[in-house]
Amino acid sequence: MITLSPEEQKHLELVQSFAREAVAPAAASWTRGQSPEPQIMAAAAELGLFRLQVPAEDGGLGASFSLKAAACQALAAADFGLAMSLVNTHNVAAKLAAHGSTALKKKHLPALLWGQAHACTALTEPQAGSDVAAMQTRAVKSAGGWVLDGEKSWITNARNASTAIVYAQCGDVSTSRTIGAFLVDLTAPECRRSSIRSDFAQSSTGTGGFRMSCLHLPEENLLVAPGEAFRAIMAELNGARAYVAAMCCGMLDSALEIVSGYGKSRSSFGRALAEHQMWRLQVAEAETTLAAAQGLAAQAAAAIDAGSDAQLISAQAKIFAVQACKTHLPAMLHAMGAEGLNPEHPFARHVGAAQIAGLVDGSTEMLLERVAKLSRHASLHKRS
């Protein structure tokens, strides 16, 4: 389990109650295309979920990464999409607090910190996903600022966001060293937004895209300069992989909680389901896998809080937690029988979310390559 201070543990318990009592009952309607209600966002703001890692001097809580990961886990137990939406707005607020000018922070931070506006981080493009350096969005220097042109797609919160941190190529040659990060007002007329629909309902995630055409930005909207932005992306992706791993743990944990209760109350052939060996062994296997996934997620969170190199452990945590969900969530749905398909239960949306988790912030295949390079390759290199 993720380690927290006593004060942070009390905060987490409030988040868990919110997820259980407010998010879970509403989440079924979000799979049918409805969006999270304003009161959900207001309650999330009151709990400080948009302010967790924002410094106190900027109106935040100055909390640990571990608390953020644990909060994501609690929220994803009820709805993965909402957890992704909330943490993405939080991440933009934290980055703006760290890199923005006083004027930019005054203009944008209050609405973000109090859930009155959504925000997104825009990396992915139609022809550039995990290969960040291949992005085609361009930022050209102009008098007093920059002009941005390009398209972003498959972006969490883009459907509803008013503010985005957009990564763009700032040079004539596309390399990782020429990428910069810009604060963009998505309500500008030069931005055209679009929704993205898929077979997995993503209403609570707000997945969408946008195109920028000759969008003029003042100089101060360059938050992270070329040469620094790519390193920032890599560090942020380590954090994202760690909290996505925690979110997967939350989904599997909630499934097991429901299945365990059902196994005690539902009878089959004159005995409770839990008394049938084959039934309880598959549940025990899922419980064991969950414990291992939680351990990896906790190690990744601790490494990030310590400022250690988290590339390897965050990749391993995400790989293992995603695979745990892909393997055991369908099995837990099956263990419920037809009851598992009842919309009041999260099984179907968790199964869909596990597929999404395997793609965001680095696909499983890409992360396996990273593990190969950072573990065996590194140890072999040291021995040679």
N, C-alpha and C positions, 0 to 999 in steps of 0.2 A: 504493500500500500504506500501511497505517496505520503511522505513525512511532512507534517505541518506543526507550527507552534500552537499552543493552546488557544491563543486568540484567533489564529487563522482557522483552527478546527471549529470554533464556534461560528465563525462566518460561513464556513462550508456547510454546516448543519442548516443554516438559514437558506442557503442556495438549494440544498437537497429537498427541503420542505417546499420551496417554490416550484422546483421541478416536478415533484410528486403531486402537489395539490393544485397547481395552476397550469403547468405546461402539459403534463400527461393527459388530462381530460380533454384538452383543446386540440391536441396534436392530430387526432383522427380526422378532423375536418380539414386540416392543412393538406393531407394526402389527396383530398378531393378538389384541390385548387384554391381554397380560401387562404388568405394571408393571416399571419399572427395579428391578433387584435391589439389596438393601441395600449390597452391596459396591461397587456403582457410586457410590452416594452417599458412602460412606466414602472412596473414592479421590478423589472430587471435593473433599471436605472437606480431605483431606491436601494437595491442590494449592492450597488457599486460595481455591477458587472461590466460597465463600460469604462471604469476608472481603475481597475485593479493594479496595473503596473505603471500607471501614469504617476509621475512624481507629485508629492503633496503640494509643492509650490505652484503646480499647474492645476490644482483642483482634484488630484487623484488620491489613491490610497497608498501608493508606494509599496504594494504587496509583492510577494515572491512569485517567481514563475510557477513554483509548485502549487500555490493556491490557484493560479489561473488554470493549470492543467487539471487539478481536482475539480474545479468548478465546471470545466468543460466536460469532464467525465460524468458529473451529476446531471448536467443538462442533457447530454446525449443519451443518457439512460431513458429519458422521456422522449426526446426528439433530436436526432443528429443534425437536422437542417437548422433548427433554431440555434443550437450550440455553435454551428459554423457561422451563422449570421452574426450573432452577438460578438464572438471573438474577433471576427474580421473588422467590425466597427471599432472595437477596443484597440486592435492593433494599429489602425490608422490614427486614432487619437494619441496613442503612445508615441508613434513615430513623429507626428506633428509636434507633440510636446518636446521631443528630443531635438528636432532639427528646424522647426519653424521659427520665423521671426515673431517678434512680439505682436505685430499687426495681424499676421496670419492666425496666430493662436487666439487672439481676441475675437477675431471674426468667426472662426470655425469651431474651436474647442468646446464652448459651452453647450451647443446643440448636440455634439457627439457624446460628451460625457454624461448627459442626462437623457439619452435615448430619444431625442427629438429629431434626429437625422440619422440616416444610415450612411455607411462609408464602405469603400472596397479598395483592395489592392489589385492592380491590373498588370499582370505579367503575361498571361496566356493569350495567344493570337491564333487565328485560323490555321496558320502554318508553323506555329512555334509553341510547343507545350513545355515538356521537360527540358528541351534544348533552349535554355533562356537566351544564350548568345545569338540565336538565330532570329530573334525578334526583328520585325521590319518597321515598327512604328518609329518615326523620325522626329527629332527635335532640332530645328535649325535656328542658329543665333540670329537675332534681329535687333533693330534699334530698341534698346531698353528692355530686352527680354528674349523670348523664344517663341517659335511657331511650331505647333505639333500637328502631325498628320499620321493617321494610322487607325487600325482597328484592333480591338480587344474582344475576346470571346471566352465563354465558359468561366465567367467571373462571379464568385459569390457576392451577393448583395447588389450586383450591377443593375438589376431590374428596378430597384427602388432607391439606390444611393444618390445623394446629392453631392457627395465629395469622394474623390478617388486619389490614390497615389498611383501615378502612371509611370511605368518604366519605359524608356525610349532610348534609341540609339542617337547619340549626339555627334557622331562623326561620319565621314564619308565611307569608311570601311567598318563593317559590322564585326565587332569583337566584344568580349566581355568588358574590356577596359574602357569602352566608349559609351557604356550605359549610364544614364542618369535617372534620378527619381524626381518627379514633378507633382505638385499638388494641383489638382484640376477640379474646377467647378463643373459638374456634369449637367447642371441646369443651363449652361451657356448654349446659345443657339447653334454654335459650331459643333455641338455634340449631339449625336442622334443615338438614342438608346433602343435596345431591342430585348425582348424576353427570349429565353431558351427553354423549350419544352422537351421532355423525354418521357420514356415509358415509366421512369421512376419519378413520382411527383416531387417537385423541388420548390413548392410554394414558400415554405419557411426558410429555404436557403436563398431565395431571391436570385437564382442563377440567371445571368443575362450577359449582354455585351454592348459595346458602343463603338461608334466610329467618330473620329475627330477630323475635321476638315479645316485647315488653316486656322487653328485655334491659337490665338495670341495670349501669351502669359507673361506677366512681369518677371523680372529677374529673381525676385524673392521667392517665386514659386518653385524654383529649383531647390528641392530640399536636400538632396544628396548628389554631390557632383560626380561627373564621370571619373572613373578610376577608383571611386569609393563605393558606388552603389552596388556593384556586383558582389563585393565582399559582404555588404550588408544583407543582400538577398540570401546568400549562402548561410549566414548566421541565423537569419529569420526562419529559413526553411528547416534548420535543425530544431528550432523551437516548435514549428508547426507540426513536424513529424512526431515530436514527443506528445503534443496535446492531442493529435489525431489518434495516436496509440491509446491514450487515456480514454478518449471518446469511445473507441472500439471496446475497451474494457467495460465502460459504462453500459453499452448496449447488451453485451453478453451477460453481464451481471444482472441486469433487469430481467432478461429472458429467463435466467436460471431461478430468480426469485419467484417469478410467476409459475414456471414449470414445477418447482418444488412444492409450492402450495397446492397446485392442481393434482399432483401425484398423490398427495395425502387425502384429498377429498373425493377424487373420481374413482369409482369402482369398476373393475373389469373381471368377469368370470368369478365373481364372489369375493374378490380381494382388491384392496387399494392398488392403484397402478404402481406405487412405490414399493409394493411387496413383490412385484415381478422382477426377477433378477435382470433380464435383458433391458428392461425399461430403466432401472436405476443405474445400471452400469454405464449407459450412454450419458446419463446426467453426471455421474461421477467423473467420467472422462472430460466432460466440458468444464466441470469445476476445477480439475487439475490443470487444464490448459489455461483457464482464466487466471489462476494463481501465478503461473509463469509469466503470462502477459502483463499482469499488474506489477510483478517484480521488475521487468524490463522497463516499463513505463516510469516507474518510480526512480530507477537508476538514471534514466535519461533526464528527468526533471531535476534530480539532485545535481547532475553534471552541469546543467545549464545554470542553475542557481550558483554553483561554485565557480562559474566562469571557466570550466574545463572544456577541452575539445570534445564536443558532443556528436560529432559526425557519425561515428560508428555506432554508438549506443542508441542514438535516436533513429537511425536507419533500421537497426535490428529490432527495436521496440515496435516500430510501425509495421515492418514486415510480419512479425510474429502475431501482433494483435489483429491485423487485417485478416491474416490466414485463419486465426482462431475463430473470428466471426464468420468468415465464409464457410468454414467447416461445420461449426457447431450451431449457428443460428438456424439453418434449415433443419438440422437434426432436432433442435428444441421445438421448432414449429411442428414437426412430425410427431414428437412426443406428446403434444397437446391434442393430436387428432384434428378433426374439423373445427374444434373450439379455437385452435390457434389462428384460424382465419378470421375470427371475429374482430371487426375494426377497433373494438375497445382495447385489444391487445396490440403491442407494438411489433409483433414478429415480422409481418410482411414489410413494413417500412424499414425495420432494422436490416432485413436481408438486402433490400435495395440500397440502403445507406452503406452497407459493407462494400458493395461494388464501387460506389463513389469514393469511399475512403481509400480503396486500392489505387485510385488514379490521382487524387489531389496531392499536391506537395511532393511530387515524385512518384512515378508508378512503381509497383512492386519489382518489376524487372530491372528498372534503373537502380533501385536501391540495393538489389542483390549484387549488381555490378560494383556498387560502391563498397559493400561489405567485403567482396572479394579483394578489392584493391587495398582496403584499409586493414584487413586482418591477416590473411595468409600471405599476401604479397608483401605486406610490411614486415612480418616476422621473418620471411625468407630473406628479405633484403638485409635485415639486421644480422642474420647469421652468415651472410656471404662476405 
